[in-house]
Amino acid sequence: MNRVALSLAVLSLLTVAGAPLHAQDAAPAAAPAPDLKRGKLLFIQCRACHELKAGEPNKVGPNLHGLIGRKSASVADFNYSAALKGLNVTWDPVTLDKWIERPSALAPGTAMAFAGIASATDRASLIAYLVQETQ
């Protein structure tokens, strides 16, 4: 997936759900665009367990370099929980949004000790930052 497609996918996460009832109805309003500075700030809470750059070591969590388009539980030298081994997803902005909102909802029994981020705008900002920083 190229950057334009990823950006559109991230922006689609922010679109208010719903379709017009009639042709004259206005299109759904969109939330503000993802904020990379906010995403970087939000990543501080992730940094205790994850690295972003190629060649950096795994920590409590796997290195996230190359995350977008990667299958779950696929970092060769990381020991994933059974919940992650059984998840079988490909990480993209939509799946990451579900994961970051509440990891235990996507993978019940995960060992990841992170409650999640409720704000869709904050999740979109963090995902945009991850897309940029993990390539």
Backbone as CSV, one residue per row, in Angstrom:
resi,resn,N_x,N_y,N_z,CA_x,CA_y,CA_z,C_x,C_y,C_z
1,MET,0.855,-1.166,0.000,0.000,0.000,0.000,0.903,1.232,0.000
2,ASN,0.663,2.196,-0.893,1.511,3.385,-0.924,1.030,4.428,0.075
3,ARG,1.838,5.486,0.248,1.520,6.501,1.263,0.174,7.170,1.020
4,VAL,-0.166,7.427,-0.237,-1.447,8.075,-0.532,-2.590,7.179,-0.092
5,ALA,-2.512,5.905,-0.446,-3.570,4.972,-0.047,-3.655,4.848,1.465
6,LEU,-2.499,4.802,2.133,-2.502,4.717,3.587,-3.084,5.968,4.210
7,SER,-2.726,7.124,3.656,-3.272,8.377,4.180,-4.781,8.420,4.024
8,LEU,-5.268,7.972,2.875,-6.719,7.937,2.666,-7.385,6.966,3.634
9,ALA,-6.732,5.836,3.902,-7.290,4.875,4.855,-7.340,5.472,6.251
10,VAL,-6.285,6.176,6.646,-6.268,6.813,7.965,-7.345,7.876,8.036
11,LEU,-7.460,8.696,6.989,-8.491,9.734,6.992,-9.890,9.143,7.028
12,SER,-10.065,7.979,6.392,-11.389,7.361,6.404,-11.798,6.938,7.801
13,LEU,-10.814,6.684,8.673,-11.125,6.334,10.058,-11.806,7.478,10.785
14,LEU,-11.563,8.687,10.299,-12.091,9.862,10.977,-13.454,10.295,10.465
15,THR,-13.921,9.711,9.396,-15.192,10.102,8.821,-16.331,9.684,9.745
16,VAL,-17.242,10.569,9.962,-18.401,10.257,10.780,-19.253,9.229,10.041
17,ALA,-19.643,8.177,10.721,-20.411,7.100,10.089,-21.798,7.578,9.696
18,GLY,-22.320,6.940,8.682,-23.680,7.238,8.249,-23.707,7.695,6.815
19,ALA,-24.831,7.485,6.175,-25.011,7.898,4.790,-26.200,8.834,4.721
20,PRO,-26.208,9.733,3.734,-27.350,10.626,3.593,-28.635,9.833,3.343
21,LEU,-29.724,10.286,3.929,-31.006,9.629,3.714,-31.593,9.993,2.357
22,HIS,-31.306,11.202,1.892,-31.805,11.679,0.612,-30.672,12.373,-0.121
23,ALA,-30.793,12.495,-1.425,-29.740,13.110,-2.227,-29.428,14.527,-1.760
24,GLN,-30.438,15.258,-1.264,-30.208,16.633,-0.842,-29.534,16.732,0.520
25,ASP,-29.463,15.618,1.256,-28.808,15.650,2.558,-27.313,15.874,2.382
26,ALA,-26.730,16.589,3.303,-25.301,16.879,3.238,-24.490,15.612,3.506
27,ALA,-23.289,15.589,2.972,-22.371,14.483,3.230,-21.973,14.515,4.704
28,PRO,-21.600,13.362,5.248,-21.176,13.341,6.651,-19.975,14.262,6.870
29,ALA,-19.949,14.888,8.027,-18.829,15.757,8.373,-17.630,14.890,8.757
30,ALA,-16.444,15.400,8.497,-15.224,14.679,8.857,-14.560,15.375,10.038
31,ALA,-13.922,14.580,10.861,-13.160,15.115,11.986,-11.882,15.752,11.441
32,PRO,-11.165,16.490,12.263,-9.919,17.096,11.800,-8.930,16.038,11.300
33,ALA,-8.062,16.435,10.392,-7.048,15.526,9.857,-6.121,15.066,10.980
34,PRO,-5.534,13.878,10.828,-4.599,13.395,11.834,-3.445,14.388,12.031
35,ASP,-2.985,14.497,13.252,-1.935,15.428,13.627,-0.686,14.627,13.981
36,LEU,0.345,14.704,13.121,1.560,13.920,13.348,2.265,14.295,14.651
37,LYS,2.231,15.564,15.030,2.849,15.966,16.298,2.120,15.307,17.465
38,ARG,0.804,15.273,17.378,0.011,14.614,18.421,0.307,13.114,18.427
39,GLY,0.423,12.522,17.236,0.752,11.102,17.141,2.089,10.785,17.775
40,LYS,3.079,11.650,17.550,4.406,11.458,18.160,4.312,11.537,19.677
41,LEU,3.544,12.492,20.169,3.339,12.628,21.608,2.643,11.384,22.181
42,LEU,1.634,10.903,21.486,0.925,9.713,21.946,1.822,8.478,21.941
43,PHE,2.776,8.429,21.000,3.661,7.269,20.922,4.569,7.152,22.147
44,ILE,4.744,8.220,22.884,5.589,8.158,24.082,5.143,7.022,24.999
45,GLN,3.843,6.812,25.130,3.362,5.730,25.993,3.659,4.353,25.401
46,CYS,3.891,4.274,24.105,4.196,3.007,23.434,5.692,2.697,23.482
47,ARG,6.510,3.751,23.553,7.964,3.622,23.460,8.553,2.747,24.571
48,ALA,7.893,2.657,25.699,8.411,1.808,26.778,8.509,0.350,26.323
49,CYS,7.654,-0.050,25.393,7.604,-1.443,24.958,7.972,-1.670,23.494
50,HIS,7.968,-0.624,22.667,8.176,-0.785,21.221,9.207,0.186,20.667
51,GLU,9.981,-0.284,19.700,10.874,0.547,18.900,10.278,0.674,17.502
52,LEU,10.742,1.665,16.740,10.185,1.928,15.418,11.150,1.697,14.261
53,LYS,12.413,1.860,14.492,13.395,1.849,13.410,13.983,0.461,13.183
54,ALA,14.342,0.186,11.930,14.977,-1.078,11.570,16.243,-1.258,12.388
55,GLY,16.476,-2.463,12.840,17.688,-2.781,13.571,17.624,-2.525,15.063
56,GLU,16.609,-1.802,15.516,16.465,-1.584,16.953,15.922,-2.869,17.577
57,PRO,16.262,-3.126,18.825,15.867,-4.405,19.443,14.383,-4.452,19.802
58,ASN,13.895,-5.665,19.932,12.576,-5.858,20.528,12.703,-5.497,21.999
59,LYS,11.611,-5.057,22.565,11.569,-4.785,24.001,10.540,-5.751,24.586
60,VAL,9.699,-5.269,25.462,8.595,-6.082,25.981,7.655,-6.425,24.827
61,GLY,7.554,-5.523,23.855,6.792,-5.725,22.631,7.737,-5.764,21.442
62,PRO,7.258,-6.229,20.296,8.124,-6.334,19.119,8.458,-4.967,18.510
63,ASN,9.569,-4.913,17.781,9.924,-3.735,16.999,8.825,-3.546,15.951
64,LEU,8.399,-2.316,15.752,7.283,-2.027,14.843,7.718,-1.638,13.433
65,HIS,9.035,-1.631,13.155,9.485,-1.283,11.804,8.838,-2.233,10.789
66,GLY,8.299,-1.684,9.709,7.642,-2.497,8.692,6.272,-2.985,9.101
67,LEU,5.682,-2.347,10.091,4.393,-2.794,10.645,3.269,-2.838,9.608
68,ILE,3.133,-1.780,8.811,2.015,-1.705,7.862,2.200,-2.766,6.770
69,GLY,1.205,-3.617,6.644,1.245,-4.700,5.665,1.832,-5.989,6.215
70,ARG,2.270,-5.972,7.460,2.868,-7.161,8.083,1.777,-7.988,8.755
71,LYS,1.936,-9.292,8.706,1.010,-10.189,9.403,1.258,-10.096,10.908
72,SER,0.218,-10.263,11.680,0.354,-10.266,13.142,1.234,-11.437,13.572
73,ALA,1.932,-11.235,14.681,2.799,-12.258,15.289,3.843,-12.789,14.315
74,SER,4.444,-11.897,13.511,5.373,-12.366,12.488,6.817,-11.903,12.667
75,VAL,7.131,-11.177,13.727,8.530,-10.823,13.983,9.207,-12.092,14.489
76,ALA,10.176,-12.582,13.717,10.753,-13.914,13.946,11.333,-14.116,15.341
77,ASP,11.987,-13.111,15.880,12.670,-13.313,17.154,11.905,-12.751,18.351
78,PHE,10.577,-12.697,18.240,9.765,-12.216,19.353,8.814,-13.321,19.780
79,ASN,8.667,-13.519,21.080,7.793,-14.552,21.625,6.412,-13.956,21.917
80,TYR,5.494,-14.136,20.989,4.140,-13.597,21.113,3.272,-14.461,22.027
81,SER,2.248,-13.830,22.595,1.261,-14.566,23.380,0.428,-15.444,22.439
82,ALA,-0.225,-16.431,23.011,-1.097,-17.307,22.222,-2.202,-16.493,21.546
83,ALA,-2.693,-15.452,22.221,-3.753,-14.611,21.642,-3.282,-13.946,20.354
84,LEU,-2.044,-13.449,20.344,-1.518,-12.798,19.143,-1.177,-13.823,18.079
85,LYS,-0.666,-14.964,18.476,-0.353,-16.019,17.506,-1.618,-16.468,16.775
86,GLY,-2.739,-16.436,17.451,-3.998,-16.868,16.842,-4.783,-15.764,16.158
87,LEU,-4.297,-14.537,16.220,-5.061,-13.405,15.682,-5.170,-13.438,14.166
88,ASN,-4.084,-13.668,13.460,-4.071,-13.804,12.008,-4.710,-12.620,11.277
89,VAL,-4.149,-11.445,11.488,-4.565,-10.253,10.750,-3.338,-9.649,10.072
90,THR,-3.581,-8.783,9.113,-2.520,-7.983,8.512,-2.699,-6.575,9.039
91,TRP,-1.621,-5.990,9.559,-1.706,-4.659,10.149,-1.845,-3.603,9.068
92,ASP,-2.968,-2.924,9.096,-3.250,-1.792,8.228,-3.926,-0.742,9.105
93,PRO,-4.176,0.458,8.600,-4.768,1.492,9.462,-6.088,1.093,10.111
94,VAL,-6.932,0.363,9.419,-8.230,-0.023,9.986,-8.035,-1.023,11.123
95,THR,-7.196,-2.032,10.919,-6.947,-3.027,11.959,-6.227,-2.392,13.149
96,LEU,-5.262,-1.507,12.857,-4.577,-0.807,13.943,-5.538,0.038,14.761
97,ASP,-6.506,0.656,14.098,-7.485,1.457,14.822,-8.229,0.589,15.840
98,LYS,-8.653,-0.589,15.422,-9.344,-1.507,16.337,-8.417,-1.940,17.472
99,TRP,-7.154,-2.234,17.121,-6.177,-2.687,18.113,-5.892,-1.597,19.137
100,ILE,-5.624,-0.388,18.652,-5.261,0.708,19.549,-6.453,1.144,20.401
101,GLU,-7.659,1.004,19.873,-8.837,1.361,20.667,-8.928,0.487,21.909
102,ARG,-8.723,-0.811,21.734,-8.786,-1.733,22.876,-8.188,-3.074,22.461
103,PRO,-6.899,-3.267,22.710,-6.239,-4.498,22.273,-6.955,-5.772,22.714
104,SER,-7.448,-5.796,23.933,-8.084,-7.017,24.440,-9.402,-7.332,23.740
105,ALA,-10.017,-6.350,23.082,-11.244,-6.622,22.325,-10.916,-7.330,21.013
106,LEU,-9.788,-6.978,20.411,-9.389,-7.596,19.148,-8.735,-8.962,19.392
107,ALA,-7.966,-9.062,20.464,-7.262,-10.312,20.779,-7.454,-10.640,22.257
108,PRO,-8.623,-11.197,22.621,-8.852,-11.545,24.023,-7.736,-12.454,24.547
109,GLY,-7.216,-12.092,25.721,-6.132,-12.854,26.314,-4.744,-12.330,25.962
110,THR,-4.693,-11.227,25.220,-3.386,-10.668,24.870,-2.599,-10.312,26.128
111,ALA,-1.293,-10.435,26.035,-0.423,-10.069,27.155,-0.113,-8.574,27.142
112,MET,-0.547,-7.868,26.114,-0.262,-6.434,26.016,-1.048,-5.698,27.093
113,ALA,-0.295,-5.091,28.018,-0.902,-4.385,29.149,-1.152,-2.930,28.771
114,PHE,-2.116,-2.717,27.894,-2.463,-1.381,27.421,-3.979,-1.350,27.280
115,ALA,-4.610,-0.418,27.980,-6.074,-0.362,27.981,-6.642,0.127,26.661
116,GLY,-5.910,0.990,25.950,-6.382,1.506,24.678,-6.566,3.004,24.709
117,ILE,-6.928,3.548,23.542,-7.174,4.981,23.381,-8.597,5.146,22.862
118,ALA,-9.441,5.806,23.632,-10.847,5.952,23.274,-11.076,6.939,22.129
119,SER,-10.290,7.992,22.062,-10.502,9.054,21.074,-10.126,8.601,19.663
120,ALA,-11.098,8.631,18.744,-10.834,8.274,17.348,-9.825,9.227,16.714
121,THR,-9.882,10.489,17.071,-8.942,11.469,16.524,-7.522,11.162,17.003
122,ASP,-7.365,10.838,18.288,-6.048,10.486,18.803,-5.539,9.195,18.159
123,ARG,-6.405,8.219,17.980,-5.982,6.967,17.329,-5.514,7.240,15.905
124,ALA,-6.257,8.065,15.177,-5.879,8.383,13.799,-4.544,9.119,13.755
125,SER,-4.295,10.000,14.718,-3.017,10.709,14.773,-1.868,9.749,15.076
126,LEU,-2.073,8.827,16.000,-1.051,7.846,16.324,-0.789,6.929,15.126
127,ILE,-1.836,6.499,14.452,-1.680,5.625,13.285,-0.936,6.355,12.173
128,ALA,-1.275,7.615,11.925,-0.567,8.391,10.903,0.917,8.481,11.242
129,TYR,1.239,8.689,12.512,2.629,8.739,12.956,3.302,7.378,12.742
130,LEU,2.635,6.303,13.098,3.198,4.968,12.907,3.433,4.671,11.434
131,VAL,2.499,5.041,10.569,2.657,4.834,9.130,3.925,5.537,8.656
132,GLN,4.108,6.766,9.099,5.265,7.549,8.680,6.573,6.977,9.220
133,GLU,6.581,6.583,10.475,7.820,6.240,11.168,8.242,4.769,11.042
134,THR,7.389,3.905,10.551,7.740,2.481,10.512,8.065,1.976,9.120
135,GLN,8.140,2.869,8.157,8.446,2.438,6.782,9.917,2.190,6.593
